[in-house]
Amino acid sequence: MGIEFVSYDGAYPNLCSGTLVLKIDGKEVTFPNYCMSSGGSVWFDEDWGEHIEDGPWTLSDIPAEYAHLKAEIEDVINDNVSEGCCGGCI
C-alpha cells in the first residue's frame, strides 16, 4: 500500500480550507475541501494579544474507502504540510 503526497493548496488566512491530493496505490485521490483539522490553537492574553500555536494535522473527512489508512495518510500529510493554525477561523 503506497501513499504519496501530491499537493495541498491551503493558505493563510484559512490553512485548513485547501484541497488535498494524494496518490494512493498509484491512483490520484482528491480529498473533500476542509478535510483537515489543525492541532493548533488560538488564544488571547489578558491584554487581548493574539497567540497562535501550531499543531499537527488530522483528517476530519476521509473517503470511506480509505478510512482504514487514516493513520498512514495523516503521517504523510504531517511530513509534507507545515503544522499550522493561522487563526483565520476566529
C-alpha positions in Angstrom: 0.0 0.0 0.0 1.7 3.2 -1.2 0.7 6.7 -0.2 2.4 9.7 -1.8 1.9 13.4 -1.2 0.9 15.3 -4.4 -0.3 18.7 -3.3 -2.1 20.8 -0.8 -3.2 24.4 -1.6 -4.4 25.6 1.8 -3.0 29.0 2.7 -3.4 31.9 5.1 -5.9 33.0 6.3 -7.5 29.6 6.2 -4.9 26.9 6.1 -7.4 24.1 6.7 -9.6 25.0 3.7 -7.3 23.7 0.9 -7.6 20.8 -1.4 -5.5 17.8 -0.5 -4.3 15.5 -3.3 -2.6 12.2 -2.6 -1.6 9.3 -4.7 -2.8 6.0 -3.1 -1.6 2.8 -4.8 -0.9 4.7 -7.9 -4.3 6.4 -8.1 -4.6 10.2 -7.6 -7.2 10.9 -5.0 -8.6 14.4 -4.3 -10.0 14.7 -0.8 -13.0 16.8 0.1 -12.4 20.5 0.9 -12.0 21.2 4.6 -10.9 17.6 5.1 -8.0 18.5 7.5 -8.1 19.9 11.0 -5.3 21.7 12.7 -4.0 20.6 16.0 -3.0 24.2 16.7 -5.0 26.8 18.7 -5.5 30.5 19.0 -5.9 32.3 22.3 -5.9 35.8 23.7 -4.0 37.1 26.7 -5.4 39.5 29.3 -4.5 42.4 27.0 -6.2 40.8 24.0 -2.9 40.0 22.4 -3.5 37.1 20.0 -1.4 34.0 20.3 -1.3 31.3 17.6 0.1 27.8 18.3 0.8 25.4 15.5 0.0 21.7 15.8 -0.1 18.6 13.7 -2.9 17.9 11.2 -5.6 15.3 11.5 -8.1 14.1 8.9 -11.7 15.1 9.8 -13.2 14.0 6.5 -11.9 11.0 4.5 -13.5 9.0 1.7 -14.9 5.7 3.2 -12.7 3.5 1.0 -9.6 5.0 2.6 -10.7 5.2 6.2 -8.6 2.2 7.1 -5.5 4.2 6.0 -6.2 7.2 8.2 -3.1 7.0 10.4 -0.8 6.4 7.4 -2.4 9.3 5.5 -2.0 11.6 8.5 1.7 10.7 8.7 2.1 11.6 5.0 0.2 14.9 5.5 2.3 15.9 8.5 5.5 15.0 6.7 4.6 17.3 3.8 2.3 20.1 5.1 3.7 22.6 7.7 1.9 22.4 11.0 -0.4 25.3 11.3 -3.1 27.2 12.9 -3.4 30.5 11.2 -6.2 31.9 13.4 -8.3 32.5 10.2 -11.4 31.0 11.8 -11.7 33.4 14.7 
